[in-house]
Every structure is written in structure tokens, then in C-alpha cells.
Amino acid sequence: MQTELNLRETQLLLAKMLEDLVQYFERHQLRYYLVGGTLLGAVRHHGFIPWDDDIDLGMPRSDYDRFLSLVKSEPVGEDYDVLSCEFGTLSIPLTEMVNRNVSLERASSEYIAEKYRMLNLFIDIIPQDGWPNDINEAEALVKKMNHLRFMNQVSRSRIGHGKTLLRTVAKIPYAAYVKTIGCERILEMIDQESRKLDYDSSEYVGCVCYGIYGIGERCLRKEVTAFEKMPFEKHEYNVPGCWKSYLSGVYGENYMELPPLEKRQSHEMRILIEEDYYHRIQPLLNKGL
């Protein structure tokens, strides 16, 4: 038996997962910080963006690699698994901590090949790497990584399925070519490119492997690593010291303003929780509602 969670219950469960994960990081002295919409939520709402339903964390590459090594012999907790492209268990170039008691259904799964679908509630753990100092080299890196990530997306897709008939037909030849390369090889290409510049010796850092915000994620390392604590759902977590310039680069100068209603979109996920686990954590959910 499963129970469907509403959005706020999902957020509270994610908040518990975040607290458990950060306790693990701190126990092992691993650096991390809030990024993306999670950072924006901390700054603007002191918690989740009201319509948001995921969590994004950044980790310097050396800490990220150490985390993956540690978790092989010391799990984060009995309810959690860690999936990663490095382990061959995730088809995108990052790591996710998933709650094995909570499954999800999402609208976009229709377009993803079945073996690559994400099936459990997750937290994204995104490695952070060095960026080129030269702005022209940085912009060239953005173009290269955008192409590799598009190849990754196509390699995971279902041929013959698309949001429009035109897109469905147009992608068939390219998809056939990309699938001959294979998702695993494309992930290796992304990983090799991302690791070229060391985080701790680079002047600029940010997400390279999954940097969907492009050049806006590129920040001075000495400013990023001047970490501050910021409240997020009743706890405090690390944020980059340059959170203002980061958010301006990613979301624009008016990041504190709420977007129009039509742009307040979640990931359209249906969250289903195992009945016995739901009863176990229900007091925590009730307390937070």
C-alpha cells in the first residue's frame, strides 16, 4: 500500500533527507553548499520556493569523490541509497541520494527510455569544478558542455516519442547516431571535460558537468568558499559566500521578485510513499505542516 504526498509533505520529507545528508557531510568534514533553486529558496523564502519540489547541493570535486568513496562502506542511513554516474547507476552526470521508501512518477518519463527513469524521491549532489580564467574560453566551454549534455539527454530518450510531431521526427536520425555512442560513453566524455581544471587551484569555480545556467554559475573560488550559514526549513546550511552574485548570474538582478504565475512550475511529479514508512515519519510531517 502507498499513500500520495501533497507538495508540502514532499518538501518536509526532502528537508529531513537534507538534514540527514548534511549531518553525514559534517561528520566526515565534507564541504557542500546550497545551489540553484535551493539557494534561491533559502535567500528569498528561508526554505523551499513555495512551488519547488527538489533540492540541489554543490560539492567541490575532491569532496564529491571522497563522499562517493565513503558511502560504499558507510551508507548515509537505512532509508537511503546513493546513485551516481560514477557507480554506473545514474544516467546523468551527477549523484543522487534517493529515499527507497518513496517512489515518484513524472510527466517527462514518457520521453525517457525505461532503464534510465528515476523512480525514487531524490536530492541532487552536483560536483563543482574549476572554470577557465579567460572569458572566451569559459564561453567556449559552455557551448561544448551544452552539446554534451544534449547528447546525454538524447541518448536517454525514447526514439519515436517527443512533445511535438516535428520534434519526434526531427530527432530520429540524430538520436540513432547518439545511441551508437551510448549514454555511458557520453557520461565519460562529460566527466573528462569537467575534471580538466582542479577546483582547489582554480581562480573561478562552478558547475561544469551539469551547468544548465551556463556562465552565470562561474564565480571566484575565494568568494564561493567564504561560506555563510543560512536558514532553510528550520535548519542552517552552507551557502556560497558570493550568493548575491551567484543568484544574479543565474536568475538575473531581480531574483528576489516572484516570477509571474505561469512560470511558477514544479517538476510535475506524483510522490508515493510506502504505508509503513509514512506512519513512521508522519509525526515529523505533522509537526512541520
C-alpha positions as CSV (number, residue, x, y, z in Angstrom):
1,M,0.0,0.0,0.0
2,Q,1.2,3.5,-0.8
3,T,0.0,7.0,0.2
4,E,0.3,10.0,-2.1
5,L,2.1,13.0,-0.6
6,N,1.0,16.6,-1.3
7,L,3.6,19.2,-2.2
8,R,4.2,20.5,1.3
9,E,4.6,16.9,2.7
10,T,7.1,16.2,-0.1
11,Q,9.0,19.3,0.8
12,L,9.2,18.4,4.5
13,L,10.3,14.9,3.7
14,L,13.0,16.3,1.4
15,A,14.0,18.6,4.3
16,K,14.5,15.6,6.5
17,M,16.6,13.9,3.8
18,L,18.7,17.1,3.6
19,E,19.3,17.2,7.3
20,D,20.4,13.6,7.4
21,L,22.7,14.1,4.4
22,V,24.3,17.2,5.8
23,Q,24.9,15.5,9.2
24,Y,26.8,12.8,7.2
25,F,28.8,15.5,5.4
26,E,29.7,17.3,8.6
27,R,30.6,14.1,10.4
28,H,33.2,13.5,7.6
29,Q,34.2,17.1,7.2
30,L,33.0,17.3,3.6
31,R,32.4,20.7,2.0
32,Y,29.0,21.3,0.5
33,Y,26.7,24.3,-0.2
34,L,23.2,25.1,-1.5
35,V,23.0,25.9,-5.2
36,G,20.3,26.6,-7.8
37,G,16.7,26.9,-6.7
38,T,17.5,25.6,-3.2
39,L,19.8,28.5,-2.6
40,L,17.3,30.9,-4.1
41,G,14.7,29.4,-1.7
42,A,17.0,29.9,1.3
43,V,17.6,33.6,0.4
44,R,14.1,34.5,-0.7
45,H,11.9,32.2,1.5
46,H,14.2,30.8,4.2
47,G,13.1,27.4,2.9
48,F,11.6,26.0,-0.3
49,I,10.4,28.1,-3.1
50,P,6.6,27.5,-2.5
51,W,6.1,25.5,-5.7
52,D,9.5,23.7,-5.7
53,D,9.9,20.0,-5.2
54,D,13.6,19.2,-5.2
55,I,16.9,20.1,-3.5
56,D,20.3,20.9,-5.2
57,L,23.6,20.7,-3.4
58,G,27.1,21.6,-4.8
59,M,30.3,19.8,-3.7
60,P,33.9,20.6,-4.6
61,R,35.1,17.8,-6.8
62,S,37.6,16.4,-4.2
63,D,34.9,16.3,-1.5
64,Y,32.4,14.8,-4.0
65,D,34.9,12.0,-4.9
66,R,35.6,11.3,-1.2
67,F,31.8,11.1,-0.5
68,L,31.4,8.5,-3.2
69,S,34.3,6.5,-1.7
70,L,32.9,6.7,1.9
71,V,29.4,5.8,1.1
72,K,30.4,2.5,-0.4
73,S,31.1,1.2,3.1
74,E,29.2,3.7,5.3
75,P,25.7,4.4,4.0
76,V,24.0,7.8,4.8
77,G,21.1,5.9,6.5
78,E,19.0,2.9,6.4
79,D,16.3,4.6,4.2
80,Y,18.7,5.9,1.6
81,D,20.6,4.7,-1.4
82,V,23.2,6.8,-3.4
83,L,23.1,6.5,-7.1
84,S,25.8,8.0,-9.3
85,C,27.0,8.1,-12.8
86,E,30.4,7.1,-11.3
87,F,28.8,3.9,-10.0
88,G,27.0,3.2,-13.3
89,T,23.6,3.6,-11.5
90,L,22.6,7.0,-12.8
91,S,22.4,8.2,-16.4
92,I,23.1,11.9,-15.8
93,P,26.5,13.4,-14.8
94,L,26.0,13.8,-11.0
95,T,24.9,11.9,-7.9
96,E,21.5,11.5,-6.2
97,M,20.7,10.4,-2.7
98,V,17.3,8.6,-3.0
99,N,14.8,7.5,-0.5
100,R,14.0,3.9,-1.2
101,N,10.6,4.2,0.6
102,V,9.3,6.9,-1.6
103,S,8.6,6.5,-5.3
104,L,7.8,9.1,-7.9
105,E,6.0,9.4,-11.2
106,R,6.8,12.3,-13.5
107,A,5.3,13.5,-16.8
108,S,8.7,13.7,-18.5
109,S,9.2,9.9,-18.1
110,E,7.2,9.4,-21.2
111,Y,10.1,10.6,-23.2
112,I,12.9,8.7,-21.4
113,A,13.9,5.2,-22.1
114,E,12.6,2.9,-19.3
115,K,16.0,1.8,-18.0
116,Y,17.0,5.5,-17.4
117,R,13.9,6.6,-15.5
118,M,14.4,8.0,-12.0
119,L,12.0,6.2,-9.6
120,N,12.6,7.5,-6.1
121,L,12.5,10.8,-4.3
122,F,15.9,12.3,-4.5
123,I,18.4,15.1,-3.6
124,D,20.8,16.2,-6.3
125,I,24.5,16.3,-5.4
126,I,26.4,18.2,-8.1
127,P,30.2,18.2,-8.4
128,Q,31.8,21.6,-8.7
129,D,35.0,22.1,-10.8
130,G,37.4,24.8,-12.0
131,W,36.5,27.2,-14.8
132,P,38.9,28.9,-17.3
133,N,40.0,32.4,-16.3
134,D,39.7,33.7,-19.8
135,I,36.0,34.6,-20.5
136,N,36.2,33.5,-24.2
137,E,37.5,30.1,-23.1
138,A,34.7,29.9,-20.5
139,E,32.1,30.7,-23.1
140,A,33.5,28.0,-25.4
141,L,33.3,25.6,-22.5
142,V,29.6,26.4,-22.0
143,K,28.9,25.6,-25.7
144,K,30.9,22.3,-25.5
145,M,29.1,21.2,-22.3
146,N,25.7,22.2,-23.6
147,H,26.3,20.0,-26.6
148,L,27.5,17.1,-24.5
149,R,24.5,17.4,-22.1
150,F,22.2,17.5,-25.1
151,M,23.8,14.3,-26.4
152,N,23.3,12.8,-22.9
153,Q,19.6,13.8,-23.0
154,V,19.1,12.3,-26.5
155,S,20.9,9.1,-25.5
156,R,18.4,8.5,-22.8
157,S,15.3,9.3,-24.9
158,R,12.8,7.0,-26.5
159,I,13.0,7.2,-30.2
160,G,9.6,8.0,-31.7
161,H,8.5,10.0,-28.7
162,G,8.5,13.8,-28.4
163,K,6.4,16.7,-27.2
164,T,5.5,17.6,-30.8
165,L,5.3,15.6,-34.1
166,L,8.0,17.8,-35.6
167,R,10.5,17.2,-32.8
168,T,9.7,13.5,-32.7
169,V,10.5,13.1,-36.4
170,A,13.4,15.5,-36.5
171,K,15.3,13.8,-33.7
172,I,15.2,10.3,-35.1
173,P,18.4,10.4,-37.3
174,Y,20.4,12.3,-34.6
175,A,19.1,10.0,-31.8
176,A,20.1,6.9,-33.8
177,Y,23.7,8.4,-34.2
178,V,24.0,9.3,-30.5
179,K,22.7,5.9,-29.4
180,T,25.6,4.3,-31.3
181,I,27.9,6.2,-29.0
182,G,25.9,5.3,-25.9
183,C,24.9,7.0,-22.7
184,E,27.9,5.6,-20.7
185,R,30.5,6.8,-23.2
186,I,28.9,10.3,-23.3
187,L,29.0,10.4,-19.5
188,E,32.7,9.6,-19.6
189,M,33.2,12.5,-22.1
190,I,31.3,14.9,-19.8
191,D,33.3,13.7,-16.8
192,Q,36.7,14.0,-18.6
193,E,35.9,17.6,-19.7
194,S,34.6,18.6,-16.3
195,R,37.7,17.5,-14.4
196,K,40.2,19.3,-16.6
197,L,40.6,22.2,-14.1
198,D,41.1,21.5,-10.4
199,Y,38.6,23.2,-8.1
200,D,41.0,24.0,-5.3
201,S,43.7,25.6,-7.6
202,S,41.4,27.4,-10.0
203,E,40.5,31.1,-9.7
204,Y,37.0,30.5,-10.9
205,V,34.8,27.6,-10.0
206,G,31.2,26.3,-10.5
207,C,29.3,23.5,-12.0
208,V,30.7,22.3,-15.3
209,C,29.2,18.9,-15.8
210,Y,25.6,19.9,-15.3
211,G,25.8,23.7,-15.5
212,I,22.5,24.4,-17.1
213,Y,22.8,28.1,-16.2
214,G,26.0,28.5,-18.2
215,I,28.4,31.3,-17.5
216,G,26.2,32.5,-14.7
217,E,27.4,29.8,-12.4
218,R,31.1,30.8,-12.7
219,C,32.3,32.6,-9.6
220,L,35.6,33.4,-7.9
221,R,36.6,30.4,-5.7
222,K,37.8,32.6,-2.8
223,E,34.3,34.2,-2.7
224,V,32.5,30.9,-3.0
225,T,34.4,29.2,-0.3
226,A,33.9,32.0,2.2
227,F,30.9,30.0,3.2
228,E,28.0,31.6,5.2
229,K,25.2,29.8,7.1
230,M,21.6,30.5,6.0
231,P,18.3,29.2,7.3
232,F,16.4,26.6,5.2
233,E,13.3,25.0,6.7
234,K,14.3,25.4,10.4
235,H,18.0,24.4,10.0
236,E,21.0,26.4,8.8
237,Y,23.2,25.2,5.9
238,N,26.2,26.4,4.0
239,V,25.7,28.8,1.1
240,P,28.5,30.3,-1.1
241,G,29.9,33.5,0.2
242,C,29.1,35.1,-3.1
243,W,25.4,34.1,-3.0
244,K,24.3,37.5,-4.3
245,S,26.5,37.5,-7.4
246,Y,25.7,33.8,-8.0
247,L,21.9,34.4,-7.9
248,S,22.2,37.4,-10.1
249,G,24.2,35.4,-12.6
250,V,21.8,32.5,-12.6
251,Y,18.4,34.3,-12.2
252,G,19.1,37.9,-13.0
253,E,19.3,41.0,-10.9
254,N,15.6,40.8,-9.8
255,Y,15.9,37.3,-8.2
256,M,14.1,38.5,-5.1
257,E,11.0,39.2,-7.1
258,L,8.4,36.4,-7.6
259,P,8.0,35.3,-11.2
260,P,4.6,35.5,-12.9
261,L,2.1,32.8,-12.1
262,E,2.6,31.0,-15.4
263,K,6.3,30.5,-14.6
264,R,5.9,29.1,-11.1
265,Q,6.3,25.5,-12.2
266,S,7.2,22.3,-10.3
267,H,8.6,19.2,-11.9
268,E,5.1,17.7,-12.2
269,M,5.9,14.7,-10.0
270,R,3.5,12.4,-8.2
271,I,5.0,11.2,-4.9
272,L,4.0,7.9,-3.4
273,I,5.2,6.7,0.0
274,E,5.1,3.2,1.4
275,E,2.4,2.9,4.1
276,D,4.6,1.7,7.0
277,Y,7.3,4.4,6.3
278,Y,4.5,7.0,6.2
279,H,3.3,6.1,9.6
280,R,6.9,6.1,10.9
281,I,7.6,9.7,9.7
282,Q,4.0,11.1,10.0
283,P,4.7,12.8,13.3
284,L,7.6,14.7,11.7
285,L,5.4,15.7,8.8
286,N,2.5,16.8,11.0
287,K,4.9,18.9,13.1
288,G,6.1,20.8,10.1
289,L,2.8,21.4,8.4
